[in-house]
Structures are given as C-alpha cells and as structure tokens.
Amino acid sequence: MDETPLLRAEGLTRYYGARLGCANVDLEVYAGEVLAVVGESGSGKTTLLGLLSTQLAPTRGQITYRGRDGQTRDLLALSEADRRMLLRTDWGFIHQDPREGLRMRVSAGGNVGERLMAVGWRHYGNIRGAAADWLGRVEIDTGRIDDRPETFSGGMRQRLQIAKNMVTRPRLVFMDEPTGGLDVSVQARLLDLIRGLASETGLAAIIVTHDLAVARLLSHRIMVMREGRVIETGLTDQVLDDPRAPYTQLLVSSVLQG
Ligand SMILES: Nc1ncnc2c1ncn2[C@@H]1O[C@H](COP(=O)(O)OP(=O)(O)OP(=O)(O)O)[C@@H](O)[C@H]1O
C-alpha cells in the first residue's frame, strides 16, 4: 500500500442550521482499502459521504486527495470544474437507489458509454465495446445493451450503476447502502461482485451501511458512528469480534440476536 492516504479528512463537521449532521470526523483511506462507515439511521453516514465526495459543504474541517499525478490537493479549494472532473474520472458514486445514478430512459450501453464520452472517448465502436465488456463483467446479458434500465430488475439496475461507475477505472468509489432495498439473495450476489471488483482493480472504497454483515464482507476497516460522532474505528474483524465501545457492543449483539 502507498504510504500517503488517497483521501484524508480532518475535523469534518456539518451542521444543518442548529442540527448536527456530523462532528469532528477524522479519517484516512489508502489505495486498495475498503472502509465501511456504519451506524444507525440518523447517525450522520450520508452526511459524511456527501462531505467527502464534496457534494455537501462542511461547516468546518479539511479534506485532501492524492491525484493520479501523486499531488495531494485541498479538495475544498478545487474549482467546480475540477471537482466535476474528479467525480467523472477518478471517483465513482454508487447510490442506494440506482435511479439516482442512472438515466432510466437511456439504454444500458448509453449509460455506460456516456461516462466514457465525458472523459473524451469519441469512437463509437470502442465505446460500445467497452460498454459491452462492462455489462458482461457485472453479469448483465450483453443482449440487453440497447434496453433501458427502466426495463431492468432492481439487482440489474444496481449492477448497471456499478458498471457505469467502473468503466473509467476510478481510484475511489463512494457507496451509499449499495445493497439496500434488494432481496437477500440478490444482495449476496451483488456483494460478491463488489468484493471481486474491489480486489481485482485495487480500488479504494468508502461504503456507508447500517448492515454489519455488509461491512464484515466488504471492508478492511470500519468506523462506527452515533449521533454524528465517531464512536470507534479499527480493523473490521477486530471491531466486530471484540468491540470496545459499549455502543458498538450493543450494535453487534443486536445484529447477532436479529
Ligand atoms: N438536509 C438536511 N436538513 C436538515 N437536517 C438534516 C439534513 N440531512 C440530514 N440531516 C440531519 O443530520 C443528521 C444525520 O443524518 P444522515 O442522513 O447523515 O444520517 P444517516 O446515518 O445517513 O441516516 P440514514 O441511515 O437514515 O440515511 C440527522 O439528525 C438528520 O436529521
């Protein structure tokens, strides 16, 4: 692993008026590492993901990112155009609801191809070839390349959203409950797929989930949040097998009982 983190946040704090979203979050993510952010509803996970991906402005705090050129930059000082470029190339964002990450009336191939065109690909045959390749990798029949995602099942839509994000070979992917709202059997397949892609491509990922089983399966490190604050952080197996904070103990045991 590279010694400089890919992404580093210090003291990240966000208030919505008087209501706290999250407070004083410090974190680092290294290349090839999957970090899970877990916590109950309202603990600040989505807020944190929004802040880290620069879609939400912090009240306080700093975020730096190491680009492909090896330079570490202050994310909050980037121009809007540079931020947008990062989101299209170096980063991916997998929404819980695939409809937020896809254009439902554009063909599956068009959805994937669009992202390549945004980074300058022009040759139709190459774009279609890359789209077909990625559909295959996420186990969507390439015969469906001209179909719209509105004709796809929930699991297929989510796999298409993943293909769309992965086609530009991002270095960091943000995922917000990527398997939420899907049947358990569909979830299991999707988790396998994400795990395979992450280890194959050396991708770094920050995954927000309330599901400890998802965190266990996908992440190397875990961060537990409660009421906007980080309660505990560490290696996933260590934290889940031997939680230190009483709150984490409660979280882990309630899952075991459930
Ligand atoms: N747009 C907003 N305006 C006002 N308060 C907000 C807004 N978004 C989030 N909050 C508040 O910030 C806190 C953290 O919410 P957040 O959505 O980040 O939690 P979460 O852990 O992602 O929850 P969930 O799992 O339900 O999505 C909550 O108290 C929430 O009410």
The ligand as a Tripos MOL2 file, in Angstrom:
@<TRIPOS>MOLECULE
LIG
   31    33     1     0     0
SMALL
NO_CHARGES

@<TRIPOS>ATOM
      1 N1        -30.9090   18.2630    4.5990 N.pl3     1 LIG1
      2 C1        -30.9710   18.1890    5.9100 C.ar      1 LIG1
      3 N2        -31.5220   19.1780    6.6470 N.ar      1 LIG1
      4 C2        -31.5790   19.1160    8.0000 C.ar      1 LIG1
      5 N3        -31.0840   18.0990    8.7210 N.ar      1 LIG1
      6 C3        -30.5290   17.0860    8.0580 C.ar      1 LIG1
      7 C4        -30.4400   17.0680    6.6230 C.ar      1 LIG1
      8 N4        -29.8080   15.9160    6.2620 N.ar      1 LIG1
      9 C5        -29.5360   15.2470    7.3880 C.ar      1 LIG1
     10 N5        -29.9480   15.9460    8.4790 N.ar      1 LIG1
     11 C6        -29.7980   15.5350    9.8850 C.3       1 LIG1
     12 O1        -28.4530   15.1550   10.1170 O.3       1 LIG1
     13 C7        -28.3970   14.0100   10.9590 C.3       1 LIG1
     14 C8        -27.6230   12.8990   10.2350 C.3       1 LIG1
     15 O2        -28.3590   12.4710    9.1060 O.3       1 LIG1
     16 P1        -27.7690   11.4960    7.9720 P.3       1 LIG1
     17 O3        -28.7730   11.4290    6.8570 O.co2     1 LIG1
     18 O4        -26.4060   11.9160    7.6340 O.co2     1 LIG1
     19 O5        -27.7420   10.1050    8.7660 O.3       1 LIG1
     20 P2        -27.6190    8.6260    8.2070 P.3       1 LIG1
     21 O6        -26.7790    7.9130    9.1800 O.co2     1 LIG1
     22 O7        -27.1840    8.6540    6.8000 O.co2     1 LIG1
     23 O8        -29.0980    8.0890    8.2750 O.3       1 LIG1
     24 P3        -29.8580    7.0620    7.3020 P.3       1 LIG1
     25 O9        -29.1870    5.7360    7.5000 O.co2     1 LIG1
     26 O10       -31.2700    7.0920    7.7990 O.co2     1 LIG1
     27 O11       -29.7120    7.5970    5.9100 O.co2     1 LIG1
     28 C9        -29.8360   13.6430   11.2820 C.3       1 LIG1
     29 O12       -30.1470   14.2010   12.5350 O.3       1 LIG1
     30 C10       -30.6260   14.3080   10.1940 C.3       1 LIG1
     31 O13       -31.9140   14.6750   10.6550 O.3       1 LIG1
@<TRIPOS>BOND
     1     1     2 1
     2     2     3 ar
     3     2     7 ar
     4     3     4 ar
     5     4     5 ar
     6     5     6 ar
     7     6     7 ar
     8     6    10 ar
     9     7     8 ar
    10     8     9 ar
    11     9    10 ar
    12    10    11 1
    13    11    12 1
    14    11    30 1
    15    12    13 1
    16    13    14 1
    17    13    28 1
    18    14    15 1
    19    15    16 1
    20    16    17 2
    21    16    18 1
    22    16    19 1
    23    19    20 1
    24    20    21 2
    25    20    22 1
    26    20    23 1
    27    23    24 1
    28    24    25 2
    29    24    26 1
    30    24    27 1
    31    28    29 1
    32    28    30 1
    33    30    31 1
@<TRIPOS>SUBSTRUCTURE
     1 LIG1         1 GROUP 0 **** ****
